[in-house]
């Protein structure tokens, strides 16, 4: 229930190629899937969706959460953001990616005004 929520946290979807169900390893020259998984991995459409916290937003709505020193509380509502809005700048490649998307968005805004 939304009324029971103790916080809201922004997240983004984990790309399917990084999904835990996609992880494999090489042993004795053979490609091995996760225990119980076929070597080639599950079909992308059949995999569970995973999310990671992306950092832009954490909203704590209950005093009890803050008083315990917790960031999330027990009932957390996800605020799902797209990949472009979730760019995390850790290196020059990330900076270039962010700059590209910023300029692309700026061009779209210019055309909307005319």
Biopython code that builds the backbone (N, CA, C, O; Angstrom):
import numpy as np
from Bio.PDB.StructureBuilder import StructureBuilder

atoms = [
    (1, "UNK", "N", (0.824, -1.177, 0.000)),
    (1, "UNK", "CA", (0.000, 0.000, 0.000)),
    (1, "UNK", "C", (0.874, 1.248, 0.000)),
    (1, "UNK", "O", (1.887, 1.305, 0.697)),
    (2, "UNK", "N", (0.482, 2.232, -0.775)),
    (2, "UNK", "CA", (1.229, 3.480, -0.829)),
    (2, "UNK", "C", (1.189, 4.225, 0.499)),
    (2, "UNK", "O", (2.146, 4.916, 0.849)),
    (3, "UNK", "N", (0.091, 4.094, 1.243)),
    (3, "UNK", "CA", (-0.022, 4.809, 2.514)),
    (3, "UNK", "C", (0.939, 4.259, 3.563)),
    (3, "UNK", "O", (1.245, 4.946, 4.537)),
    (4, "UNK", "N", (1.419, 3.029, 3.379)),
    (4, "UNK", "CA", (2.371, 2.420, 4.304)),
    (4, "UNK", "C", (3.815, 2.746, 3.943)),
    (4, "UNK", "O", (4.734, 2.349, 4.659)),
    (5, "UNK", "N", (4.022, 3.455, 2.856)),
    (5, "UNK", "CA", (5.386, 3.721, 2.380)),
    (5, "UNK", "C", (6.165, 4.555, 3.384)),
    (5, "UNK", "O", (5.648, 5.511, 3.961)),
    (6, "UNK", "N", (7.422, 4.168, 3.577)),
    (6, "UNK", "CA", (8.290, 4.930, 4.464)),
    (6, "UNK", "C", (9.251, 5.803, 3.680)),
    (6, "UNK", "O", (9.810, 6.757, 4.221)),
    (7, "UNK", "N", (9.448, 5.480, 2.398)),
    (7, "UNK", "CA", (10.340, 6.292, 1.566)),
    (7, "UNK", "C", (10.109, 5.997, 0.093)),
    (7, "UNK", "O", (9.460, 5.022, -0.285)),
    (8, "UNK", "N", (10.674, 6.890, -0.726)),
    (8, "UNK", "CA", (10.653, 6.742, -2.175)),
    (8, "UNK", "C", (12.107, 6.839, -2.637)),
    (8, "UNK", "O", (12.845, 7.718, -2.192)),
    (9, "UNK", "N", (12.515, 5.940, -3.525)),
    (9, "UNK", "CA", (13.893, 5.909, -3.999)),
    (9, "UNK", "C", (13.879, 5.817, -5.516)),
    (9, "UNK", "O", (13.155, 5.003, -6.089)),
    (10, "UNK", "N", (14.687, 6.658, -6.171)),
    (10, "UNK", "CA", (14.776, 6.581, -7.630)),
    (10, "UNK", "C", (15.670, 5.406, -8.030)),
    (10, "UNK", "O", (16.704, 5.147, -7.414)),
    (11, "UNK", "N", (15.238, 4.706, -9.081)),
    (11, "UNK", "CA", (15.947, 3.525, -9.573)),
    (11, "UNK", "C", (15.935, 3.524, -11.096)),
    (11, "UNK", "O", (15.165, 4.244, -11.733)),
    (12, "UNK", "N", (16.807, 2.700, -11.661)),
    (12, "UNK", "CA", (16.771, 2.457, -13.093)),
    (12, "UNK", "C", (16.836, 0.952, -13.322)),
    (12, "UNK", "O", (17.330, 0.202, -12.480)),
    (13, "UNK", "N", (16.339, 0.531, -14.454)),
    (13, "UNK", "CA", (16.315, -0.882, -14.806)),
    (13, "UNK", "C", (17.726, -1.365, -15.119)),
    (13, "UNK", "O", (18.510, -0.649, -15.742)),
    (14, "UNK", "N", (18.044, -2.576, -14.687)),
    (14, "UNK", "CA", (19.325, -3.195, -15.008)),
    (14, "UNK", "C", (19.221, -3.750, -16.429)),
    (14, "UNK", "O", (18.293, -4.505, -16.717)),
    (15, "UNK", "N", (20.150, -3.395, -17.325)),
    (15, "UNK", "CA", (20.102, -3.927, -18.693)),
    (15, "UNK", "C", (20.110, -5.456, -18.678)),
    (15, "UNK", "O", (20.755, -6.077, -17.833)),
    (16, "UNK", "N", (19.391, -6.044, -19.614)),
    (16, "UNK", "CA", (19.241, -7.508, -19.611)),
    (16, "UNK", "C", (20.577, -8.239, -19.670)),
    (16, "UNK", "O", (20.688, -9.347, -19.145)),
    (17, "UNK", "N", (21.587, -7.653, -20.289)),
    (17, "UNK", "CA", (22.880, -8.362, -20.378)),
    (17, "UNK", "C", (23.603, -8.422, -19.031)),
    (17, "UNK", "O", (24.534, -9.210, -18.863)),
    (18, "UNK", "N", (23.178, -7.587, -18.062)),
    (18, "UNK", "CA", (23.759, -7.617, -16.724)),
    (18, "UNK", "C", (22.844, -8.290, -15.711)),
    (18, "UNK", "O", (23.141, -8.309, -14.517)),
    (19, "UNK", "N", (21.752, -8.833, -16.179)),
    (19, "UNK", "CA", (20.802, -9.542, -15.338)),
    (19, "UNK", "C", (21.511, -10.753, -14.718)),
    (19, "UNK", "O", (22.234, -11.455, -15.424)),
    (20, "UNK", "N", (21.324, -11.015, -13.421)),
    (20, "UNK", "CA", (21.980, -12.176, -12.797)),
    (20, "UNK", "C", (21.715, -13.493, -13.529)),
    (20, "UNK", "O", (22.545, -14.401, -13.494)),
    (21, "UNK", "N", (20.568, -13.596, -14.188)),
    (21, "UNK", "CA", (20.251, -14.819, -14.915)),
    (21, "UNK", "C", (21.084, -14.965, -16.191)),
    (21, "UNK", "O", (21.116, -16.040, -16.790)),
    (22, "UNK", "N", (21.762, -13.883, -16.610)),
    (22, "UNK", "CA", (22.586, -13.922, -17.821)),
    (22, "UNK", "C", (24.043, -14.282, -17.527)),
    (22, "UNK", "O", (24.814, -14.562, -18.445)),
    (23, "UNK", "N", (24.413, -14.273, -16.264)),
    (23, "UNK", "CA", (25.813, -14.467, -15.895)),
    (23, "UNK", "C", (26.231, -15.917, -16.104)),
    (23, "UNK", "O", (25.552, -16.856, -15.688)),
    (24, "UNK", "N", (27.371, -16.061, -16.763)),
    (24, "UNK", "CA", (27.960, -17.372, -17.010)),
    (24, "UNK", "C", (29.440, -17.302, -16.680)),
    (24, "UNK", "O", (29.976, -16.213, -16.472)),
    (25, "UNK", "N", (30.102, -18.435, -16.631)),
    (25, "UNK", "CA", (31.538, -18.461, -16.398)),
    (25, "UNK", "C", (32.141, -19.576, -17.249)),
    (25, "UNK", "O", (31.428, -20.414, -17.801)),
    (26, "UNK", "N", (33.466, -19.565, -17.342)),
    (26, "UNK", "CA", (34.176, -20.588, -18.113)),
    (26, "UNK", "C", (34.909, -21.494, -17.142)),
    (26, "UNK", "O", (35.664, -21.039, -16.283)),
    (27, "UNK", "N", (34.671, -22.777, -17.297)),
    (27, "UNK", "CA", (35.325, -23.782, -16.459)),
    (27, "UNK", "C", (35.810, -24.911, -17.355)),
    (27, "UNK", "O", (35.030, -25.499, -18.104)),
    (28, "UNK", "N", (37.083, -25.204, -17.276)),
    (28, "UNK", "CA", (37.692, -26.248, -18.110)),
    (28, "UNK", "C", (37.399, -26.016, -19.588)),
    (28, "UNK", "O", (37.177, -26.964, -20.342)),
    (29, "UNK", "N", (37.399, -24.752, -19.993)),
    (29, "UNK", "CA", (37.186, -24.408, -21.393)),
    (29, "UNK", "C", (35.744, -24.450, -21.857)),
    (29, "UNK", "O", (35.473, -24.248, -23.041)),
    (30, "UNK", "N", (34.809, -24.710, -20.944)),
    (30, "UNK", "CA", (33.388, -24.782, -21.302)),
    (30, "UNK", "C", (32.621, -23.627, -20.672)),
    (30, "UNK", "O", (32.922, -23.200, -19.557)),
    (31, "UNK", "N", (31.637, -23.136, -21.394)),
    (31, "UNK", "CA", (30.790, -22.069, -20.893)),
    (31, "UNK", "C", (29.715, -22.685, -20.000)),
    (31, "UNK", "O", (28.964, -23.558, -20.434)),
    (32, "UNK", "N", (29.650, -22.228, -18.763)),
    (32, "UNK", "CA", (28.734, -22.789, -17.779)),
    (32, "UNK", "C", (27.775, -21.697, -17.312)),
    (32, "UNK", "O", (28.200, -20.591, -16.978)),
    (33, "UNK", "N", (26.478, -22.012, -17.290)),
    (33, "UNK", "CA", (25.476, -21.072, -16.801)),
    (33, "UNK", "C", (25.304, -21.192, -15.310)),
    (33, "UNK", "O", (25.834, -22.103, -14.674)),
    (34, "UNK", "N", (24.552, -20.257, -14.760)),
    (34, "UNK", "CA", (24.218, -20.289, -13.351)),
    (34, "UNK", "C", (23.594, -21.637, -13.015)),
    (34, "UNK", "O", (22.982, -22.275, -13.871)),
    (35, "UNK", "N", (23.749, -22.063, -11.781)),
    (35, "UNK", "CA", (23.212, -23.353, -11.368)),
    (35, "UNK", "C", (21.745, -23.490, -11.774)),
    (35, "UNK", "O", (20.921, -22.636, -11.450)),
    (36, "UNK", "N", (21.436, -24.550, -12.469)),
    (36, "UNK", "CA", (20.075, -24.800, -12.902)),
    (36, "UNK", "C", (19.699, -24.082, -14.185)),
    (36, "UNK", "O", (18.576, -24.234, -14.667)),
    (37, "UNK", "N", (20.616, -23.298, -14.750)),
    (37, "UNK", "CA", (20.329, -22.553, -15.973)),
    (37, "UNK", "C", (21.035, -23.223, -17.148)),
    (37, "UNK", "O", (22.122, -23.775, -16.981)),
    (38, "UNK", "N", (20.434, -23.181, -18.321)),
    (38, "UNK", "CA", (21.135, -23.708, -19.497)),
    (38, "UNK", "C", (22.368, -22.855, -19.795)),
    (38, "UNK", "O", (22.456, -21.704, -19.368)),
    (39, "UNK", "N", (23.315, -23.433, -20.532)),
    (39, "UNK", "CA", (24.558, -22.727, -20.822)),
    (39, "UNK", "C", (24.340, -21.432, -21.570)),
    (39, "UNK", "O", (25.101, -20.484, -21.376)),
    (40, "UNK", "N", (23.351, -21.356, -22.402)),
    (40, "UNK", "CA", (23.121, -20.163, -23.218)),
    (40, "UNK", "C", (22.313, -19.101, -22.480)),
    (40, "UNK", "O", (22.111, -18.009, -23.012)),
    (41, "UNK", "N", (21.849, -19.393, -21.276)),
    (41, "UNK", "CA", (21.069, -18.425, -20.499)),
    (41, "UNK", "C", (19.597, -18.459, -20.892)),
    (41, "UNK", "O", (19.219, -19.046, -21.906)),
    (42, "UNK", "N", (18.798, -17.833, -20.087)),
    (42, "UNK", "CA", (17.361, -17.789, -20.337)),
    (42, "UNK", "C", (17.056, -16.761, -21.418)),
    (42, "UNK", "O", (17.857, -15.863, -21.675)),
    (43, "UNK", "N", (15.897, -16.896, -22.047)),
    (43, "UNK", "CA", (15.467, -15.889, -23.005)),
    (43, "UNK", "C", (15.262, -14.561, -22.284)),
    (43, "UNK", "O", (14.752, -14.530, -21.164)),
    (44, "UNK", "N", (15.658, -13.479, -22.919)),
    (44, "UNK", "CA", (15.551, -12.157, -22.309)),
    (44, "UNK", "C", (14.126, -11.879, -21.839)),
    (44, "UNK", "O", (13.932, -11.311, -20.764)),
    (45, "UNK", "N", (13.140, -12.267, -22.622)),
    (45, "UNK", "CA", (11.747, -11.997, -22.287)),
    (45, "UNK", "C", (11.291, -12.763, -21.049)),
    (45, "UNK", "O", (10.332, -12.364, -20.388)),
    (46, "UNK", "N", (11.974, -13.859, -20.735)),
    (46, "UNK", "CA", (11.583, -14.683, -19.592)),
    (46, "UNK", "C", (12.296, -14.290, -18.304)),
    (46, "UNK", "O", (11.982, -14.825, -17.241)),
    (47, "UNK", "N", (13.243, -13.370, -18.379)),
    (47, "UNK", "CA", (14.014, -12.990, -17.203)),
    (47, "UNK", "C", (13.245, -11.992, -16.342)),
    (47, "UNK", "O", (12.489, -11.163, -16.847)),
    (48, "UNK", "N", (13.454, -12.092, -15.062)),
    (48, "UNK", "CA", (12.879, -11.149, -14.113)),
    (48, "UNK", "C", (13.558, -9.790, -14.302)),
    (48, "UNK", "O", (14.749, -9.744, -14.610)),
    (49, "UNK", "N", (12.834, -8.695, -14.127)),
    (49, "UNK", "CA", (13.421, -7.359, -14.215)),
    (49, "UNK", "C", (14.055, -6.996, -12.885)),
    (49, "UNK", "O", (13.450, -7.183, -11.829)),
    (50, "UNK", "N", (15.281, -6.472, -12.938)),
    (50, "UNK", "CA", (15.984, -6.020, -11.748)),
    (50, "UNK", "C", (16.208, -4.517, -11.845)),
    (50, "UNK", "O", (16.258, -3.956, -12.940)),
    (51, "UNK", "N", (16.343, -3.867, -10.687)),
    (51, "UNK", "CA", (16.523, -2.427, -10.630)),
    (51, "UNK", "C", (17.664, -2.093, -9.679)),
    (51, "UNK", "O", (17.946, -2.836, -8.739)),
    (52, "UNK", "N", (18.317, -0.959, -9.940)),
    (52, "UNK", "CA", (19.370, -0.470, -9.054)),
    (52, "UNK", "C", (19.080, 0.982, -8.702)),
    (52, "UNK", "O", (18.503, 1.725, -9.497)),
    (53, "UNK", "N", (19.488, 1.373, -7.502)),
    (53, "UNK", "CA", (19.324, 2.767, -7.096)),
    (53, "UNK", "C", (20.263, 3.609, -7.943)),
    (53, "UNK", "O", (21.432, 3.264, -8.118)),
    (54, "UNK", "N", (19.750, 4.709, -8.466)),
    (54, "UNK", "CA", (20.564, 5.543, -9.340)),
    (54, "UNK", "C", (20.995, 6.843, -8.675)),
    (54, "UNK", "O", (21.834, 7.551, -9.232)),
    (55, "UNK", "N", (20.473, 7.178, -7.544)),
    (55, "UNK", "CA", (20.990, 8.300, -6.784)),
    (55, "UNK", "C", (20.250, 9.621, -6.797)),
    (55, "UNK", "O", (20.285, 10.313, -5.779)),
    (56, "UNK", "N", (19.573, 10.034, -7.879)),
    (56, "UNK", "CA", (18.997, 11.375, -7.875)),
    (56, "UNK", "C", (17.966, 11.659, -6.793)),
    (56, "UNK", "O", (17.881, 12.793, -6.322)),
    (57, "UNK", "N", (17.182, 10.670, -6.385)),
    (57, "UNK", "CA", (16.092, 10.986, -5.459)),
    (57, "UNK", "C", (15.957, 9.956, -4.351)),
    (57, "UNK", "O", (15.869, 8.752, -4.594)),
    (58, "UNK", "N", (15.945, 10.460, -3.144)),
    (58, "UNK", "CA", (15.567, 9.664, -1.976)),
    (58, "UNK", "C", (14.674, 10.563, -1.143)),
    (58, "UNK", "O", (15.107, 11.617, -0.677)),
    (59, "UNK", "N", (13.449, 10.158, -0.958)),
    (59, "UNK", "CA", (12.493, 10.932, -0.175)),
    (59, "UNK", "C", (12.063, 10.075, 1.008)),
    (59, "UNK", "O", (11.509, 8.990, 0.836)),
    (60, "UNK", "N", (12.322, 10.568, 2.190)),
    (60, "UNK", "CA", (11.937, 9.838, 3.403)),
    (60, "UNK", "C", (10.678, 10.500, 3.952)),
    (60, "UNK", "O", (10.659, 11.702, 4.214)),
    (61, "UNK", "N", (9.635, 9.704, 4.122)),
    (61, "UNK", "CA", (8.350, 10.288, 4.505)),
    (61, "UNK", "C", (7.965, 10.048, 5.965)),
    (61, "UNK", "O", (6.964, 10.591, 6.433)),
    (62, "UNK", "N", (8.732, 9.256, 6.678)),
    (62, "UNK", "CA", (8.358, 8.959, 8.056)),
    (62, "UNK", "C", (9.497, 9.287, 9.013)),
    (62, "UNK", "O", (10.654, 8.942, 8.773)),
    (63, "UNK", "N", (9.144, 9.956, 10.094)),
    (63, "UNK", "CA", (10.126, 10.345, 11.092)),
    (63, "UNK", "C", (10.821, 9.116, 11.689)),
    (63, "UNK", "O", (12.007, 9.171, 12.015)),
    (64, "UNK", "N", (10.089, 8.017, 11.829)),
    (64, "UNK", "CA", (10.660, 6.809, 12.429)),
    (64, "UNK", "C", (11.844, 6.281, 11.616)),
    (64, "UNK", "O", (12.771, 5.698, 12.178)),
    (65, "UNK", "N", (11.815, 6.479, 10.325)),
    (65, "UNK", "CA", (12.923, 6.042, 9.470)),
    (65, "UNK", "C", (14.154, 6.887, 9.765)),
    (65, "UNK", "O", (15.253, 6.356, 9.928)),
    (66, "UNK", "N", (13.971, 8.198, 9.833)),
    (66, "UNK", "CA", (15.083, 9.113, 10.093)),
    (66, "UNK", "C", (15.662, 8.874, 11.483)),
    (66, "UNK", "O", (16.881, 8.871, 11.653)),
    (67, "UNK", "N", (14.810, 8.677, 12.463)),
    (67, "UNK", "CA", (15.292, 8.502, 13.833)),
    (67, "UNK", "C", (16.106, 7.215, 13.996)),
    (67, "UNK", "O", (16.945, 7.129, 14.893)),
    (68, "UNK", "N", (15.873, 6.230, 13.157)),
    (68, "UNK", "CA", (16.663, 4.988, 13.202)),
    (68, "UNK", "C", (17.967, 5.124, 12.403)),
    (68, "UNK", "O", (18.816, 4.234, 12.434)),
    (69, "UNK", "N", (18.115, 6.243, 11.691)),
    (69, "UNK", "CA", (19.315, 6.438, 10.891)),
    (69, "UNK", "C", (19.283, 5.659, 9.584)),
    (69, "UNK", "O", (20.318, 5.451, 8.951)),
    (70, "UNK", "N", (18.108, 5.237, 9.190)),
    (70, "UNK", "CA", (17.953, 4.463, 7.960)),
    (70, "UNK", "C", (17.701, 5.396, 6.785)),
    (70, "UNK", "O", (17.159, 6.490, 6.945)),
    (71, "UNK", "N", (18.099, 4.950, 5.622)),
    (71, "UNK", "CA", (17.839, 5.726, 4.416)),
    (71, "UNK", "C", (16.553, 5.306, 3.732)),
    (71, "UNK", "O", (15.958, 6.091, 2.995)),
    (72, "UNK", "N", (16.119, 4.079, 3.967)),
    (72, "UNK", "CA", (14.995, 3.561, 3.203)),
    (72, "UNK", "C", (13.765, 3.220, 4.022)),
    (72, "UNK", "O", (12.653, 3.540, 3.600)),
    (73, "UNK", "N", (13.909, 2.607, 5.133)),
    (73, "UNK", "CA", (12.751, 2.126, 5.870)),
    (73, "UNK", "C", (12.324, 0.766, 5.335)),
    (73, "UNK", "O", (13.027, 0.147, 4.536)),
    (74, "UNK", "N", (11.169, 0.318, 5.786)),
    (74, "UNK", "CA", (10.712, -1.027, 5.429)),
    (74, "UNK", "C", (9.894, -1.077, 4.141)),
    (74, "UNK", "O", (9.964, -2.063, 3.407)),
    (75, "UNK", "N", (9.133, -0.044, 3.859)),
    (75, "UNK", "CA", (8.247, -0.036, 2.697)),
    (75, "UNK", "C", (8.687, 1.070, 1.738)),
    (75, "UNK", "O", (8.370, 2.244, 1.933)),
    (76, "UNK", "N", (9.415, 0.676, 0.711)),
    (76, "UNK", "CA", (10.022, 1.636, -0.205)),
    (76, "UNK", "C", (9.295, 1.618, -1.546)),
    (76, "UNK", "O", (9.087, 0.561, -2.142)),
    (77, "UNK", "N", (8.914, 2.798, -2.005)),
    (77, "UNK", "CA", (8.272, 2.939, -3.315)),
    (77, "UNK", "C", (9.360, 3.264, -4.339)),
    (77, "UNK", "O", (10.180, 4.153, -4.108)),
    (78, "UNK", "N", (9.374, 2.549, -5.473)),
    (78, "UNK", "CA", (10.368, 2.876, -6.499)),
    (78, "UNK", "C", (9.894, 4.015, -7.395)),
    (78, "UNK", "O", (8.714, 4.097, -7.737)),
    (79, "UNK", "N", (10.807, 4.877, -7.763)),
    (79, "UNK", "CA", (10.558, 5.893, -8.786)),
    (79, "UNK", "C", (11.460, 5.516, -9.953)),
    (79, "UNK", "O", (12.651, 5.827, -9.948)),
    (80, "UNK", "N", (10.896, 4.851, -10.947)),
    (80, "UNK", "CA", (11.683, 4.301, -12.054)),
    (80, "UNK", "C", (12.004, 5.406, -13.056)),
    (80, "UNK", "O", (11.108, 6.080, -13.565)),
    (81, "UNK", "N", (13.297, 5.579, -13.328)),
    (81, "UNK", "CA", (13.772, 6.591, -14.268)),
    (81, "UNK", "C", (14.390, 5.898, -15.478)),
    (81, "UNK", "O", (14.878, 4.773, -15.376)),
    (82, "UNK", "N", (14.364, 6.573, -16.618)),
    (82, "UNK", "CA", (14.984, 5.989, -17.803)),
    (82, "UNK", "C", (16.508, 6.128, -17.739)),
    (82, "UNK", "O", (17.038, 6.860, -16.904)),
    (83, "UNK", "N", (17.196, 5.422, -18.621)),
    (83, "UNK", "CA", (18.655, 5.381, -18.620)),
    (83, "UNK", "C", (19.271, 6.756, -18.833)),
    (83, "UNK", "O", (20.240, 7.114, -18.164)),
    (84, "UNK", "N", (18.718, 7.521, -19.756)),
    (84, "UNK", "CA", (19.278, 8.836, -20.071)),
    (84, "UNK", "C", (19.175, 9.767, -18.864)),
    (84, "UNK", "O", (20.099, 10.538, -18.604)),
    (85, "UNK", "N", (18.085, 9.709, -18.136)),
    (85, "UNK", "CA", (17.923, 10.559, -16.954)),
    (85, "UNK", "C", (18.744, 10.066, -15.771)),
    (85, "UNK", "O", (18.820, 10.737, -14.742)),
    (86, "UNK", "N", (19.354, 8.906, -15.913)),
    (86, "UNK", "CA", (20.098, 8.283, -14.820)),
    (86, "UNK", "C", (21.600, 8.217, -15.082)),
    (86, "UNK", "O", (22.304, 7.451, -14.424)),
    (87, "UNK", "N", (22.098, 8.999, -16.021)),
    (87, "UNK", "CA", (23.523, 8.923, -16.350)),
    (87, "UNK", "C", (24.355, 9.267, -15.119)),
    (87, "UNK", "O", (24.160, 10.299, -14.478)),
    (88, "UNK", "N", (25.275, 8.379, -14.815)),
    (88, "UNK", "CA", (26.171, 8.534, -13.681)),
    (88, "UNK", "C", (27.558, 8.840, -14.242)),
    (88, "UNK", "O", (28.127, 8.012, -14.954)),
    (89, "UNK", "N", (28.101, 9.992, -13.937)),
    (89, "UNK", "CA", (29.373, 10.399, -14.529)),
    (89, "UNK", "C", (30.535, 9.975, -13.629)),
    (89, "UNK", "O", (30.770, 10.554, -12.568)),
    (90, "UNK", "N", (31.259, 8.938, -14.090)),
    (90, "UNK", "CA", (32.424, 8.435, -13.375)),
    (90, "UNK", "C", (33.714, 8.589, -14.173)),
    (90, "UNK", "O", (34.807, 8.548, -13.609)),
    (91, "UNK", "N", (33.583, 8.767, -15.487)),
    (91, "UNK", "CA", (34.780, 8.900, -16.316)),
    (91, "UNK", "C", (34.455, 9.737, -17.553)),
    (91, "UNK", "O", (33.321, 10.187, -17.719)),
    (92, "UNK", "N", (35.446, 9.947, -18.419)),
    (92, "UNK", "CA", (35.255, 10.795, -19.598)),
    (92, "UNK", "C", (34.220, 10.232, -20.568)),
    (92, "UNK", "O", (33.515, 10.996, -21.228)),
    (93, "UNK", "N", (34.122, 8.914, -20.663)),
    (93, "UNK", "CA", (33.098, 8.318, -21.535)),
    (93, "UNK", "C", (31.701, 8.661, -21.033)),
    (93, "UNK", "O", (30.816, 8.981, -21.826)),
    (94, "UNK", "N", (31.500, 8.596, -19.717)),
    (94, "UNK", "CA", (30.212, 8.964, -19.134)),
    (94, "UNK", "C", (29.924, 10.444, -19.384)),
    (94, "UNK", "O", (28.793, 10.817, -19.696)),
    (95, "UNK", "N", (30.949, 11.284, -19.247)),
    (95, "UNK", "CA", (30.786, 12.722, -19.482)),
    (95, "UNK", "C", (30.342, 12.966, -20.924)),
    (95, "UNK", "O", (29.418, 13.741, -21.174)),
    (96, "UNK", "N", (31.011, 12.296, -21.875)),
    (96, "UNK", "CA", (30.658, 12.457, -23.291)),
    (96, "UNK", "C", (29.225, 12.017, -23.554)),
    (96, "UNK", "O", (28.493, 12.668, -24.299)),
    (97, "UNK", "N", (28.833, 10.911, -22.940)),
    (97, "UNK", "CA", (27.466, 10.404, -23.091)),
    (97, "UNK", "C", (26.459, 11.419, -22.543)),
    (97, "UNK", "O", (25.443, 11.696, -23.180)),
    (98, "UNK", "N", (26.742, 11.968, -21.368)),
    (98, "UNK", "CA", (25.847, 12.956, -20.762)),
    (98, "UNK", "C", (25.775, 14.218, -21.621)),
    (98, "UNK", "O", (24.697, 14.776, -21.824)),
    (99, "UNK", "N", (26.914, 14.660, -22.120)),
    (99, "UNK", "CA", (26.953, 15.857, -22.960)),
    (99, "UNK", "C", (26.155, 15.651, -24.249)),
    (99, "UNK", "O", (25.423, 16.540, -24.684)),
    (100, "UNK", "N", (26.302, 14.479, -24.849)),
    (100, "UNK", "CA", (25.559, 14.155, -26.068)),
    (100, "UNK", "C", (24.051, 14.249, -25.811)),
    (100, "UNK", "O", (23.326, 14.898, -26.565)),
    (101, "UNK", "N", (23.592, 13.601, -24.750)),
    (101, "UNK", "CA", (22.154, 13.589, -24.454)),
    (101, "UNK", "C", (21.655, 14.968, -24.042)),
    (101, "UNK", "O", (20.524, 15.332, -24.363)),
    (102, "UNK", "N", (22.479, 15.745, -23.336)),
    (102, "UNK", "CA", (22.108, 17.108, -22.975)),
    (102, "UNK", "C", (21.909, 17.945, -24.232)),
    (102, "UNK", "O", (20.907, 18.650, -24.361)),
    (103, "UNK", "N", (22.866, 17.868, -25.161)),
    (103, "UNK", "CA", (22.770, 18.641, -26.406)),
    (103, "UNK", "C", (21.596, 18.186, -27.260)),
    (103, "UNK", "O", (20.926, 19.013, -27.879)),
    (104, "UNK", "N", (21.340, 16.894, -27.303)),
    (104, "UNK", "CA", (20.206, 16.365, -28.047)),
    (104, "UNK", "C", (18.892, 16.902, -27.477)),
    (104, "UNK", "O", (18.005, 17.313, -28.225)),
    (105, "UNK", "N", (18.778, 16.894, -26.153)),
    (105, "UNK", "CA", (17.569, 17.405, -25.494)),
    (105, "UNK", "C", (17.426, 18.907, -25.726)),
    (105, "UNK", "O", (16.317, 19.396, -25.943)),
    (106, "UNK", "N", (18.537, 19.641, -25.682)),
    (106, "UNK", "CA", (18.509, 21.087, -25.915)),
    (106, "UNK", "C", (18.035, 21.399, -27.323)),
    (106, "UNK", "O", (17.270, 22.345, -27.516)),
    (107, "UNK", "N", (18.472, 20.622, -28.317)),
    (107, "UNK", "CA", (18.029, 20.833, -29.700)),
    (107, "UNK", "C", (16.530, 20.588, -29.826)),
    (107, "UNK", "O", (15.838, 21.337, -30.516)),
    (108, "UNK", "N", (16.021, 19.554, -29.170)),
    (108, "UNK", "CA", (14.592, 19.264, -29.210)),
    (108, "UNK", "C", (13.794, 20.408, -28.596)),
    (108, "UNK", "O", (12.735, 20.769, -29.109)),
    (109, "UNK", "N", (14.293, 20.982, -27.502)),
    (109, "UNK", "CA", (13.601, 22.090, -26.852)),
    (109, "UNK", "C", (13.570, 23.314, -27.745)),
    (109, "UNK", "O", (12.576, 24.041, -27.747)),
    (110, "UNK", "N", (14.632, 23.567, -28.507)),
    (110, "UNK", "CA", (14.682, 24.715, -29.412)),
    (110, "UNK", "C", (13.618, 24.555, -30.489)),
    (110, "UNK", "O", (12.921, 25.513, -30.825)),
    (111, "UNK", "N", (13.493, 23.347, -31.032)),
    (111, "UNK", "CA", (12.499, 23.122, -32.098)),
    (111, "UNK", "C", (11.074, 23.194, -31.576)),
    (111, "UNK", "O", (10.169, 23.554, -32.329)),
    (112, "UNK", "N", (10.845, 22.861, -30.311)),
    (112, "UNK", "CA", (9.507, 22.951, -29.740)),
    (112, "UNK", "C", (9.041, 24.399, -29.640)),
    (112, "UNK", "O", (7.851, 24.684, -29.777)),
    (113, "UNK", "N", (9.981, 25.311, -29.400)),
    (113, "UNK", "CA", (9.654, 26.719, -29.199)),
    (113, "UNK", "C", (9.343, 27.440, -30.502)),
    (113, "UNK", "O", (8.711, 28.496, -30.489)),
    (114, "UNK", "N", (9.779, 26.880, -31.630)),
    (114, "UNK", "CA", (9.548, 27.558, -32.913)),
    (114, "UNK", "C", (8.326, 27.043, -33.613)),
    (114, "UNK", "O", (7.996, 27.510, -34.703)),
]
sb = StructureBuilder()
sb.init_structure("model")
sb.init_model(0)
sb.init_chain("A")
sb.init_seg("    ")
for serial, (resi, resn, name, xyz) in enumerate(atoms, 1):
    if name == "N":
        sb.init_residue(resn, " ", resi, " ")
    sb.init_atom(name, np.array(xyz, "f"), 0.0, 1.0, " ", f" {name:<3s}", serial, name[0])
structure = sb.get_structure()
